[in-house]
Amino acid sequence: MIGILLITHGSFGESLIQNVCHVLNKRPPLIAQLGVAAQDDPLDILPLARLLLKEVDAGEGVLVMTDIFGATPGNLALKLLDPGHVEGVAGASLPMLLRALTYRGHGMETMLEKALSGGRDGVIKLPAG
């Protein structure tokens, strides 16, 4: 099973995990989050990010999800990438995370594609009643 590590601003990652637990009625295994505060020095929290990465890696790889590409959490996520084993996506959302969880047993490439499509497909204009 592919692990998932969320690296986000503040408590956003924990909120995503709590909402996943609500939707699925359980906490999925091999998932962790690291919330980055404004005062955090990315170099100081990099060792913690690496530790969390190891904790969710059962040998099949890890998908690192972050909220905003180019921001501190995203830059931290970039330092963890190892193509083919540790991949990353930005723009984390609840639809993206649910899709990633659904396909985490289908290999990294499939999981990546489904996570990205979950993020894109989750953005729609609501139809008028």
N, CA, C and O atoms as CSV, one atom per row, in Angstrom:
chain,resi,resn,atom,element,x,y,z
A,1,MET,N,N,0.842,-1.179,0.000
A,1,MET,CA,C,0.000,0.000,0.000
A,1,MET,C,C,0.888,1.243,0.000
A,1,MET,O,O,1.866,1.312,0.744
A,2,ILE,N,N,0.552,2.199,-0.816
A,2,ILE,CA,C,1.298,3.451,-0.914
A,2,ILE,C,C,0.888,4.364,0.236
A,2,ILE,O,O,-0.300,4.554,0.499
A,3,GLY,N,N,1.878,4.924,0.915
A,3,GLY,CA,C,1.612,5.850,2.006
A,3,GLY,C,C,1.312,7.245,1.484
A,3,GLY,O,O,1.599,7.574,0.333
A,4,ILE,N,N,0.732,8.052,2.353
A,4,ILE,CA,C,0.401,9.436,1.999
A,4,ILE,C,C,0.883,10.349,3.111
A,4,ILE,O,O,0.592,10.123,4.286
A,5,LEU,N,N,1.630,11.393,2.725
A,5,LEU,CA,C,2.082,12.416,3.651
A,5,LEU,C,C,1.600,13.765,3.150
A,5,LEU,O,O,1.925,14.172,2.035
A,6,LEU,N,N,0.827,14.455,3.968
A,6,LEU,CA,C,0.361,15.801,3.637
A,6,LEU,C,C,1.270,16.808,4.319
A,6,LEU,O,O,1.501,16.725,5.525
A,7,ILE,N,N,1.785,17.756,3.553
A,7,ILE,CA,C,2.580,18.856,4.095
A,7,ILE,C,C,1.870,20.133,3.673
A,7,ILE,O,O,1.848,20.488,2.495
A,8,THR,N,N,1.287,20.819,4.659
A,8,THR,CA,C,0.398,21.938,4.346
A,8,THR,C,C,0.628,23.114,5.293
A,8,THR,O,O,1.367,23.020,6.273
A,9,HIS,N,N,-0.018,24.203,4.968
A,9,HIS,CA,C,-0.033,25.353,5.866
A,9,HIS,C,C,-0.890,25.028,7.093
A,9,HIS,O,O,-2.003,24.517,6.971
A,10,GLY,N,N,-0.355,25.328,8.260
A,10,GLY,CA,C,-1.113,25.210,9.501
A,10,GLY,C,C,-1.774,23.858,9.690
A,10,GLY,O,O,-1.136,22.818,9.527
A,11,SER,N,N,-3.047,23.875,10.031
A,11,SER,CA,C,-3.786,22.651,10.341
A,11,SER,C,C,-4.593,22.117,9.157
A,11,SER,O,O,-5.448,21.249,9.333
A,12,PHE,N,N,-4.331,22.629,7.958
A,12,PHE,CA,C,-5.102,22.200,6.791
A,12,PHE,C,C,-4.994,20.698,6.546
A,12,PHE,O,O,-5.998,20.045,6.265
A,13,GLY,N,N,-3.795,20.149,6.649
A,13,GLY,CA,C,-3.607,18.713,6.424
A,13,GLY,C,C,-4.350,17.876,7.442
A,13,GLY,O,O,-4.968,16.871,7.090
A,14,GLU,N,N,-4.297,18.283,8.713
A,14,GLU,CA,C,-5.027,17.551,9.755
A,14,GLU,C,C,-6.526,17.631,9.512
A,14,GLU,O,O,-7.242,16.655,9.736
A,15,SER,N,N,-7.006,18.781,9.058
A,15,SER,CA,C,-8.433,18.921,8.744
A,15,SER,C,C,-8.834,17.993,7.596
A,15,SER,O,O,-9.907,17.390,7.631
A,16,LEU,N,N,-7.982,17.878,6.587
A,16,LEU,CA,C,-8.276,16.954,5.487
A,16,LEU,C,C,-8.371,15.524,6.008
A,16,LEU,O,O,-9.283,14.788,5.631
A,17,ILE,N,N,-7.445,15.130,6.863
A,17,ILE,CA,C,-7.468,13.769,7.409
A,17,ILE,C,C,-8.717,13.558,8.259
A,17,ILE,O,O,-9.342,12.502,8.170
A,18,GLN,N,N,-9.094,14.529,9.073
A,18,GLN,CA,C,-10.307,14.404,9.889
A,18,GLN,C,C,-11.541,14.247,9.013
A,18,GLN,O,O,-12.435,13.463,9.332
A,19,ASN,N,N,-11.594,14.990,7.909
A,19,ASN,CA,C,-12.741,14.885,7.006
A,19,ASN,C,C,-12.761,13.550,6.273
A,19,ASN,O,O,-13.834,12.996,6.035
A,20,VAL,N,N,-11.599,13.027,5.913
A,20,VAL,CA,C,-11.512,11.700,5.306
A,20,VAL,C,C,-12.038,10.656,6.284
A,20,VAL,O,O,-12.786,9.756,5.900
A,21,CYS,N,N,-11.642,10.782,7.548
A,21,CYS,CA,C,-12.124,9.849,8.577
A,21,CYS,C,C,-13.642,9.904,8.689
A,21,CYS,O,O,-14.290,8.876,8.883
A,22,HIS,N,N,-14.209,11.099,8.567
A,22,HIS,CA,C,-15.665,11.256,8.608
A,22,HIS,C,C,-16.325,10.564,7.411
A,22,HIS,O,O,-17.297,9.826,7.569
A,23,VAL,N,N,-15.792,10.809,6.232
A,23,VAL,CA,C,-16.374,10.234,5.009
A,23,VAL,C,C,-16.243,8.711,4.996
A,23,VAL,O,O,-17.188,8.009,4.637
A,24,LEU,N,N,-15.081,8.204,5.384
A,24,LEU,CA,C,-14.814,6.765,5.319
A,24,LEU,C,C,-15.221,6.025,6.601
A,24,LEU,O,O,-15.225,4.794,6.643
A,25,ASN,N,N,-15.560,6.786,7.635
A,25,ASN,CA,C,-15.955,6.228,8.926
A,25,ASN,C,C,-14.813,5.463,9.611
A,25,ASN,O,O,-15.053,4.598,10.454
A,26,LYS,N,N,-13.579,5.790,9.241
A,26,LYS,CA,C,-12.393,5.207,9.874
A,26,LYS,C,C,-11.177,5.999,9.426
A,26,LYS,O,O,-11.222,6.724,8.432
A,27,ARG,N,N,-10.087,5.850,10.177
A,27,ARG,CA,C,-8.838,6.500,9.777
A,27,ARG,C,C,-8.057,5.531,8.898
A,27,ARG,O,O,-7.762,4.412,9.321
A,28,PRO,N,N,-7.722,5.945,7.689
A,28,PRO,CA,C,-6.945,5.069,6.810
A,28,PRO,C,C,-5.537,4.851,7.366
A,28,PRO,O,O,-4.987,5.728,8.033
A,29,PRO,N,N,-4.962,3.694,7.095
A,29,PRO,CA,C,-3.584,3.456,7.535
A,29,PRO,C,C,-2.582,4.209,6.658
A,29,PRO,O,O,-2.912,4.665,5.563
A,30,LEU,N,N,-1.378,4.327,7.152
A,30,LEU,CA,C,-0.248,4.903,6.411
A,30,LEU,C,C,-0.544,6.302,5.873
A,30,LEU,O,O,-0.302,6.595,4.702
A,31,ILE,N,N,-1.070,7.154,6.745
A,31,ILE,CA,C,-1.313,8.549,6.374
A,31,ILE,C,C,-0.845,9.424,7.541
A,31,ILE,O,O,-1.101,9.117,8.705
A,32,ALA,N,N,-0.158,10.515,7.207
A,32,ALA,CA,C,0.325,11.450,8.216
A,32,ALA,C,C,0.312,12.850,7.624
A,32,ALA,O,O,0.171,13.037,6.415
A,33,GLN,N,N,0.463,13.822,8.504
A,33,GLN,CA,C,0.483,15.207,8.035
A,33,GLN,C,C,1.494,16.000,8.827
A,33,GLN,O,O,1.795,15.692,9.981
A,34,LEU,N,N,2.009,17.019,8.188
A,34,LEU,CA,C,2.916,17.969,8.813
A,34,LEU,C,C,2.395,19.364,8.500
A,34,LEU,O,O,2.366,19.787,7.345
A,35,GLY,N,N,1.991,20.062,9.537
A,35,GLY,CA,C,1.521,21.435,9.371
A,35,GLY,C,C,2.668,22.401,9.560
A,35,GLY,O,O,3.395,22.328,10.552
A,36,VAL,N,N,2.832,23.301,8.617
A,36,VAL,CA,C,3.921,24.274,8.660
A,36,VAL,C,C,3.358,25.616,9.115
A,36,VAL,O,O,2.441,26.158,8.499
A,37,ALA,N,N,3.917,26.142,10.199
A,37,ALA,CA,C,3.505,27.437,10.726
A,37,ALA,C,C,4.367,28.542,10.117
A,37,ALA,O,O,5.450,28.285,9.591
A,38,ALA,N,N,3.875,29.754,10.197
A,38,ALA,CA,C,4.577,30.896,9.601
A,38,ALA,C,C,5.981,31.072,10.173
A,38,ALA,O,O,6.897,31.479,9.459
A,39,GLN,N,N,6.147,30.770,11.437
A,39,GLN,CA,C,7.450,30.969,12.070
A,39,GLN,C,C,8.403,29.793,11.882
A,39,GLN,O,O,9.559,29.879,12.297
A,40,ASP,N,N,7.956,28.697,11.269
A,40,ASP,CA,C,8.807,27.521,11.078
A,40,ASP,C,C,9.888,27.774,10.044
A,40,ASP,O,O,9.625,28.339,8.982
A,41,ASP,N,N,11.088,27.360,10.354
A,41,ASP,CA,C,12.190,27.381,9.403
A,41,ASP,C,C,12.169,26.037,8.684
A,41,ASP,O,O,12.313,25.000,9.331
A,42,PRO,N,N,11.992,26.028,7.358
A,42,PRO,CA,C,11.891,24.765,6.626
A,42,PRO,C,C,13.065,23.813,6.874
A,42,PRO,O,O,12.875,22.597,6.904
A,43,LEU,N,N,14.259,24.345,7.049
A,43,LEU,CA,C,15.413,23.485,7.295
A,43,LEU,C,C,15.333,22.829,8.672
A,43,LEU,O,O,15.859,21.734,8.872
A,44,ASP,N,N,14.679,23.493,9.617
A,44,ASP,CA,C,14.522,22.917,10.957
A,44,ASP,C,C,13.491,21.795,10.985
A,44,ASP,O,O,13.616,20.856,11.771
A,45,ILE,N,N,12.475,21.887,10.134
A,45,ILE,CA,C,11.423,20.856,10.154
A,45,ILE,C,C,11.641,19.767,9.093
A,45,ILE,O,O,10.890,18.794,9.045
A,46,LEU,N,N,12.652,19.925,8.255
A,46,LEU,CA,C,12.953,18.897,7.254
A,46,LEU,C,C,13.217,17.529,7.894
A,46,LEU,O,O,12.722,16.531,7.371
A,47,PRO,N,N,13.966,17.428,8.992
A,47,PRO,CA,C,14.156,16.108,9.608
A,47,PRO,C,C,12.841,15.462,10.064
A,47,PRO,O,O,12.677,14.247,9.950
A,48,LEU,N,N,11.911,16.265,10.577
A,48,LEU,CA,C,10.606,15.731,10.975
A,48,LEU,C,C,9.834,15.250,9.748
A,48,LEU,O,O,9.176,14.211,9.799
A,49,ALA,N,N,9.910,15.989,8.660
A,49,ALA,CA,C,9.243,15.575,7.423
A,49,ALA,C,C,9.803,14.235,6.942
A,49,ALA,O,O,9.047,13.362,6.515
A,50,ARG,N,N,11.113,14.076,7.011
A,50,ARG,CA,C,11.739,12.812,6.601
A,50,ARG,C,C,11.327,11.660,7.515
A,50,ARG,O,O,11.126,10.539,7.049
A,51,LEU,N,N,11.202,11.931,8.804
A,51,LEU,CA,C,10.763,10.910,9.756
A,51,LEU,C,C,9.325,10.472,9.459
A,51,LEU,O,O,9.031,9.277,9.440
A,52,LEU,N,N,8.440,11.428,9.229
A,52,LEU,CA,C,7.047,11.103,8.898
A,52,LEU,C,C,6.963,10.326,7.586
A,52,LEU,O,O,6.146,9.415,7.451
A,53,LEU,N,N,7.805,10.687,6.625
A,53,LEU,CA,C,7.852,9.981,5.353
A,53,LEU,C,C,8.184,8.507,5.580
A,53,LEU,O,O,7.544,7.628,5.003
A,54,LYS,N,N,9.170,8.242,6.407
A,54,LYS,CA,C,9.547,6.857,6.709
A,54,LYS,C,C,8.421,6.112,7.416
A,54,LYS,O,O,8.213,4.923,7.176
A,55,GLU,N,N,7.692,6.816,8.293
A,55,GLU,CA,C,6.623,6.175,9.052
A,55,GLU,C,C,5.475,5.698,8.165
A,55,GLU,O,O,4.825,4.702,8.483
A,56,VAL,N,N,5.218,6.392,7.063
A,56,VAL,CA,C,4.099,6.004,6.196
A,56,VAL,C,C,4.552,5.163,5.003
A,56,VAL,O,O,3.724,4.753,4.189
A,57,ASP,N,N,5.853,4.902,4.890
A,57,ASP,CA,C,6.383,4.123,3.770
A,57,ASP,C,C,6.463,2.648,4.156
A,57,ASP,O,O,7.312,2.247,4.952
A,58,ALA,N,N,5.568,1.851,3.581
A,58,ALA,CA,C,5.561,0.405,3.841
A,58,ALA,C,C,6.347,-0.338,2.760
A,58,ALA,O,O,6.305,-1.567,2.695
A,59,GLY,N,N,7.062,0.404,1.912
A,59,GLY,CA,C,7.881,-0.219,0.889
A,59,GLY,C,C,7.385,-0.012,-0.533
A,59,GLY,O,O,8.115,-0.267,-1.491
A,60,GLU,N,N,6.144,0.452,-0.677
A,60,GLU,CA,C,5.580,0.658,-2.019
A,60,GLU,C,C,5.613,2.112,-2.452
A,60,GLU,O,O,5.134,2.456,-3.533
A,61,GLY,N,N,6.179,2.966,-1.608
A,61,GLY,CA,C,6.298,4.373,-1.963
A,61,GLY,C,C,5.357,5.249,-1.167
A,61,GLY,O,O,4.526,4.780,-0.389
A,62,VAL,N,N,5.524,6.555,-1.393
A,62,VAL,CA,C,4.729,7.550,-0.683
A,62,VAL,C,C,4.330,8.652,-1.656
A,62,VAL,O,O,5.132,9.095,-2.478
A,63,LEU,N,N,3.090,9.081,-1.550
A,63,LEU,CA,C,2.627,10.259,-2.267
A,63,LEU,C,C,2.618,11.414,-1.280
A,63,LEU,O,O,1.926,11.364,-0.263
A,64,VAL,N,N,3.387,12.457,-1.580
A,64,VAL,CA,C,3.414,13.658,-0.757
A,64,VAL,C,C,2.452,14.657,-1.393
A,64,VAL,O,O,2.571,14.998,-2.570
A,65,MET,N,N,1.501,15.116,-0.590
A,65,MET,CA,C,0.519,16.088,-1.068
A,65,MET,C,C,0.738,17.405,-0.325
A,65,MET,O,O,0.919,17.421,0.892
A,66,THR,N,N,0.718,18.491,-1.065
A,66,THR,CA,C,0.883,19.809,-0.465
A,66,THR,C,C,-0.200,20.727,-0.994
A,66,THR,O,O,-0.852,20.421,-1.992
A,67,ASP,N,N,-0.392,21.854,-0.323
A,67,ASP,CA,C,-1.502,22.720,-0.715
A,67,ASP,C,C,-1.149,23.696,-1.842
A,67,ASP,O,O,-1.903,23.814,-2.808
A,68,ILE,N,N,-0.031,24.387,-1.734
A,68,ILE,CA,C,0.294,25.421,-2.730
A,68,ILE,C,C,1.718,25.225,-3.250
A,68,ILE,O,O,2.676,25.267,-2.478
A,69,PHE,N,N,1.849,25.015,-4.536
A,69,PHE,CA,C,3.158,24.911,-5.160
A,69,PHE,C,C,3.878,26.254,-5.040
A,69,PHE,O,O,3.297,27.302,-5.319
A,70,GLY,N,N,5.127,26.216,-4.629
A,70,GLY,CA,C,5.925,27.432,-4.522
A,70,GLY,C,C,5.924,28.048,-3.133
A,70,GLY,O,O,6.745,28.917,-2.843
A,71,ALA,N,N,5.010,27.608,-2.266
A,71,ALA,CA,C,4.980,28.103,-0.892
A,71,ALA,C,C,5.869,27.204,-0.026
A,71,ALA,O,O,6.351,26.173,-0.495
A,72,THR,N,N,6.084,27.583,1.211
A,72,THR,CA,C,7.000,26.851,2.093
A,72,THR,C,C,6.664,25.364,2.194
A,72,THR,O,O,7.571,24.545,2.044
A,73,PRO,N,N,5.404,24.966,2.442
A,73,PRO,CA,C,5.121,23.525,2.507
A,73,PRO,C,C,5.452,22.807,1.191
A,73,PRO,O,O,5.977,21.694,1.202
A,74,GLY,N,N,5.146,23.440,0.076
A,74,GLY,CA,C,5.456,22.852,-1.228
A,74,GLY,C,C,6.953,22.727,-1.457
A,74,GLY,O,O,7.425,21.732,-2.005
A,75,ASN,N,N,7.690,23.735,-1.037
A,75,ASN,CA,C,9.147,23.682,-1.182
A,75,ASN,C,C,9.748,22.594,-0.303
A,75,ASN,O,O,10.714,21.937,-0.691
A,76,LEU,N,N,9.180,22.407,0.870
A,76,LEU,CA,C,9.613,21.330,1.756
A,76,LEU,C,C,9.322,19.975,1.121
A,76,LEU,O,O,10.156,19.071,1.165
A,77,ALA,N,N,8.145,19.840,0.536
A,77,ALA,CA,C,7.765,18.592,-0.134
A,77,ALA,C,C,8.742,18.264,-1.271
A,77,ALA,O,O,9.089,17.101,-1.473
A,78,LEU,N,N,9.177,19.269,-1.999
A,78,LEU,CA,C,10.107,19.053,-3.105
A,78,LEU,C,C,11.409,18.391,-2.638
A,78,LEU,O,O,12.016,17.619,-3.380
A,79,LYS,N,N,11.829,18.693,-1.421
A,79,LYS,CA,C,13.075,18.137,-0.885
A,79,LYS,C,C,12.959,16.643,-0.558
A,79,LYS,O,O,13.971,15.979,-0.336
A,80,LEU,N,N,11.739,16.117,-0.528
A,80,LEU,CA,C,11.513,14.715,-0.176
A,80,LEU,C,C,11.361,13.806,-1.390
A,80,LEU,O,O,11.419,12.583,-1.258
A,81,LEU,N,N,11.167,14.388,-2.563
A,81,LEU,CA,C,10.840,13.593,-3.742
A,81,LEU,C,C,11.974,12.674,-4.169
A,81,LEU,O,O,13.151,13.031,-4.111
A,82,ASP,N,N,11.586,11.488,-4.597
A,82,ASP,CA,C,12.495,10.465,-5.109
A,82,ASP,C,C,11.728,9.774,-6.235
A,82,ASP,O,O,11.000,8.815,-5.977
A,83,PRO,N,N,11.875,10.242,-7.485
A,83,PRO,CA,C,11.039,9.767,-8.582
A,83,PRO,C,C,10.858,8.246,-8.614
A,83,PRO,O,O,11.816,7.476,-8.539
A,84,GLY,N,N,9.601,7.856,-8.726
A,84,GLY,CA,C,9.241,6.447,-8.755
A,84,GLY,C,C,8.934,5.882,-7.387
A,84,GLY,O,O,8.220,4.885,-7.272
A,85,HIS,N,N,9.466,6.509,-6.341
A,85,HIS,CA,C,9.207,6.004,-4.987
A,85,HIS,C,C,8.482,7.040,-4.123
A,85,HIS,O,O,7.527,6.704,-3.423
A,86,VAL,N,N,8.928,8.278,-4.170
A,86,VAL,CA,C,8.257,9.369,-3.456
A,86,VAL,C,C,7.887,10.410,-4.492
A,86,VAL,O,O,8.749,11.109,-5.027
A,87,GLU,N,N,6.605,10.506,-4.766
A,87,GLU,CA,C,6.090,11.458,-5.754
A,87,GLU,C,C,5.313,12.533,-5.021
A,87,GLU,O,O,4.952,12.362,-3.857
A,88,GLY,N,N,5.055,13.638,-5.698
A,88,GLY,CA,C,4.349,14.735,-5.059
A,88,GLY,C,C,3.331,15.390,-5.962
A,88,GLY,O,O,3.473,15.409,-7.185
A,89,VAL,N,N,2.291,15.931,-5.329
A,89,VAL,CA,C,1.274,16.710,-6.025
A,89,VAL,C,C,0.955,17.943,-5.183
A,89,VAL,O,O,1.039,17.904,-3.956
A,90,ALA,N,N,0.594,19.019,-5.842
A,90,ALA,CA,C,0.187,20.249,-5.168
A,90,ALA,C,C,-1.289,20.505,-5.465
A,90,ALA,O,O,-1.855,19.956,-6.410
A,91,GLY,N,N,-1.889,21.341,-4.643
A,91,GLY,CA,C,-3.305,21.651,-4.812
A,91,GLY,C,C,-4.192,20.706,-4.021
A,91,GLY,O,O,-5.327,20.441,-4.415
A,92,ALA,N,N,-3.680,20.195,-2.906
A,92,ALA,CA,C,-4.404,19.200,-2.110
A,92,ALA,C,C,-5.813,19.661,-1.779
A,92,ALA,O,O,-6.042,20.810,-1.401
A,93,SER,N,N,-6.746,18.739,-1.932
A,93,SER,CA,C,-8.149,18.986,-1.612
A,93,SER,C,C,-8.760,17.679,-1.125
A,93,SER,O,O,-8.157,16.615,-1.263
A,94,LEU,N,N,-9.943,17.761,-0.563
A,94,LEU,CA,C,-10.609,16.553,-0.097
A,94,LEU,C,C,-10.911,15.592,-1.245
A,94,LEU,O,O,-10.680,14.393,-1.087
A,95,PRO,N,N,-11.418,16.055,-2.398
A,95,PRO,CA,C,-11.633,15.116,-3.508
A,95,PRO,C,C,-10.329,14.457,-3.979
A,95,PRO,O,O,-10.317,13.273,-4.317
A,96,MET,N,N,-9.240,15.223,-4.002
A,96,MET,CA,C,-7.948,14.671,-4.421
A,96,MET,C,C,-7.493,13.594,-3.443
A,96,MET,O,O,-7.056,12.522,-3.860
A,97,LEU,N,N,-7.592,13.872,-2.149
A,97,LEU,CA,C,-7.152,12.923,-1.142
A,97,LEU,C,C,-8.010,11.660,-1.149
A,97,LEU,O,O,-7.477,10.555,-1.042
A,98,LEU,N,N,-9.307,11.805,-1.270
A,98,LEU,CA,C,-10.185,10.626,-1.321
A,98,LEU,C,C,-9.873,9.756,-2.526
A,98,LEU,O,O,-9.866,8.529,-2.422
A,99,ARG,N,N,-9.618,10.375,-3.660
A,99,ARG,CA,C,-9.278,9.616,-4.867
A,99,ARG,C,C,-7.945,8.903,-4.683
A,99,ARG,O,O,-7.804,7.744,-5.074
A,100,ALA,N,N,-6.962,9.588,-4.088
A,100,ALA,CA,C,-5.660,8.960,-3.837
A,100,ALA,C,C,-5.818,7.752,-2.920
A,100,ALA,O,O,-5.223,6.703,-3.167
A,101,LEU,N,N,-6.605,7.892,-1.879
A,101,LEU,CA,C,-6.828,6.781,-0.950
A,101,LEU,C,C,-7.510,5.604,-1.634
A,101,LEU,O,O,-7.198,4.447,-1.350
A,102,THR,N,N,-8.426,5.897,-2.522
A,102,THR,CA,C,-9.164,4.846,-3.226
A,102,THR,C,C,-8.255,4.022,-4.133
A,102,THR,O,O,-8.467,2.822,-4.302
A,103,TYR,N,N,-7.242,4.665,-4.717
A,103,TYR,CA,C,-6.389,3.998,-5.710
A,103,TYR,C,C,-4.978,3.710,-5.214
A,103,TYR,O,O,-4.102,3.403,-6.023
A,104,ARG,N,N,-4.735,3.799,-3.931
A,104,ARG,CA,C,-3.370,3.622,-3.427
A,104,ARG,C,C,-2.851,2.196,-3.552
A,104,ARG,O,O,-1.649,1.975,-3.406
A,105,GLY,N,N,-3.697,1.245,-3.812
A,105,GLY,CA,C,-3.266,-0.129,-4.008
A,105,GLY,C,C,-3.030,-0.498,-5.462
A,105,GLY,O,O,-2.760,-1.660,-5.767
A,106,HIS,N,N,-3.128,0.482,-6.374
A,106,HIS,CA,C,-3.022,0.218,-7.811
A,106,HIS,C,C,-1.711,0.674,-8.420
A,106,HIS,O,O,-1.600,0.752,-9.644
A,107,GLY,N,N,-0.716,0.976,-7.600
A,107,GLY,CA,C,0.572,1.427,-8.122
A,107,GLY,C,C,0.658,2.941,-8.150
A,107,GLY,O,O,-0.353,3.641,-8.202
A,108,MET,N,N,1.897,3.431,-8.115
A,108,MET,CA,C,2.140,4.868,-8.010
A,108,MET,C,C,1.605,5.651,-9.205
A,108,MET,O,O,0.968,6.688,-9.022
A,109,GLU,N,N,1.850,5.177,-10.414
A,109,GLU,CA,C,1.400,5.929,-11.590
A,109,GLU,C,C,-0.116,6.085,-11.625
A,109,GLU,O,O,-0.630,7.170,-11.899
A,110,THR,N,N,-0.827,4.997,-11.346
A,110,THR,CA,C,-2.291,5.056,-11.340
A,110,THR,C,C,-2.776,5.971,-10.227
A,110,THR,O,O,-3.674,6.789,-10.430
A,111,MET,N,N,-2.181,5.829,-9.057
A,111,MET,CA,C,-2.588,6.662,-7.933
A,111,MET,C,C,-2.368,8.141,-8.229
A,111,MET,O,O,-3.223,8.975,-7.929
A,112,LEU,N,N,-1.219,8.462,-8.819
A,112,LEU,CA,C,-0.938,9.853,-9.187
A,112,LEU,C,C,-1.986,10.395,-10.152
A,112,LEU,O,O,-2.526,11.482,-9.948
A,113,GLU,N,N,-2.266,9.642,-11.189
A,113,GLU,CA,C,-3.236,10.086,-12.188
A,113,GLU,C,C,-4.617,10.269,-11.575
A,113,GLU,O,O,-5.299,11.254,-11.855
A,114,LYS,N,N,-5.027,9.324,-10.742
A,114,LYS,CA,C,-6.359,9.409,-10.118
A,114,LYS,C,C,-6.429,10.556,-9.114
A,114,LYS,O,O,-7.454,11.231,-9.022
A,115,ALA,N,N,-5.352,10.786,-8.358
A,115,ALA,CA,C,-5.341,11.907,-7.417
A,115,ALA,C,C,-5.482,13.233,-8.162
A,115,ALA,O,O,-6.267,14.095,-7.767
A,116,LEU,N,N,-4.717,13.387,-9.237
A,116,LEU,CA,C,-4.798,14.620,-10.024
A,116,LEU,C,C,-6.175,14.803,-10.644
A,116,LEU,O,O,-6.718,15.908,-10.645
A,117,SER,N,N,-6.739,13.723,-11.170
A,117,SER,CA,C,-8.075,13.843,-11.761
A,117,SER,C,C,-9.117,14.123,-10.686
A,117,SER,O,O,-10.093,14.827,-10.946
A,118,GLY,N,N,-8.929,13.583,-9.480
A,118,GLY,CA,C,-9.845,13.879,-8.381
A,118,GLY,C,C,-9.840,15.353,-8.041
A,118,GLY,O,O,-10.888,15.943,-7.781
A,119,GLY,N,N,-8.658,15.946,-8.042
A,119,GLY,CA,C,-8.560,17.385,-7.792
A,119,GLY,C,C,-9.248,18.192,-8.874
A,119,GLY,O,O,-9.995,19.128,-8.587
A,120,ARG,N,N,-8.990,17.821,-10.130
A,120,ARG,CA,C,-9.622,18.562,-11.242
A,120,ARG,C,C,-11.127,18.351,-11.263
A,120,ARG,O,O,-11.891,19.306,-11.400
A,121,ASP,N,N,-11.553,17.096,-11.127
A,121,ASP,CA,C,-12.986,16.777,-11.205
A,121,ASP,C,C,-13.770,17.326,-10.015
A,121,ASP,O,O,-14.990,17.477,-10.088
A,122,GLY,N,N,-13.070,17.623,-8.923
A,122,GLY,CA,C,-13.745,18.142,-7.737
A,122,GLY,C,C,-14.068,19.614,-7.816
A,122,GLY,O,O,-14.748,20.145,-6.938
A,123,VAL,N,N,-13.586,20.298,-8.867
A,123,VAL,CA,C,-13.853,21.721,-9.038
A,123,VAL,C,C,-14.916,21.880,-10.118
A,123,VAL,O,O,-14.648,21.690,-11.304
A,124,ILE,N,N,-16.125,22.231,-9.689
A,124,ILE,CA,C,-17.233,22.395,-10.632
A,124,ILE,C,C,-18.095,23.586,-10.214
A,124,ILE,O,O,-18.097,24.004,-9.056
A,125,LYS,N,N,-18.821,24.112,-11.185
A,125,LYS,CA,C,-19.830,25.141,-10.883
A,125,LYS,C,C,-21.077,24.397,-10.460
A,125,LYS,O,O,-21.526,23.482,-11.150
A,126,LEU,N,N,-21.631,24.785,-9.340
A,126,LEU,CA,C,-22.846,24.127,-8.857
A,126,LEU,C,C,-24.027,24.478,-9.741
A,126,LEU,O,O,-24.211,25.641,-10.100
A,127,PRO,N,N,-24.831,23.480,-10.095
A,127,PRO,CA,C,-26.014,23.757,-10.921
A,127,PRO,C,C,-27.085,24.479,-10.087
A,127,PRO,O,O,-27.270,24.194,-8.904
A,128,ALA,N,N,-27.764,25.397,-10.721
A,128,ALA,CA,C,-28.860,26.105,-10.036
A,128,ALA,C,C,-30.028,25.150,-9.836
A,128,ALA,O,O,-30.310,24.316,-10.697
A,129,GLY,N,N,-30.694,25.270,-8.722
A,129,GLY,CA,C,-31.823,24.398,-8.377
A,129,GLY,C,C,-32.979,24.646,-9.245
A,129,GLY,O,O,-34.015,23.999,-9.093
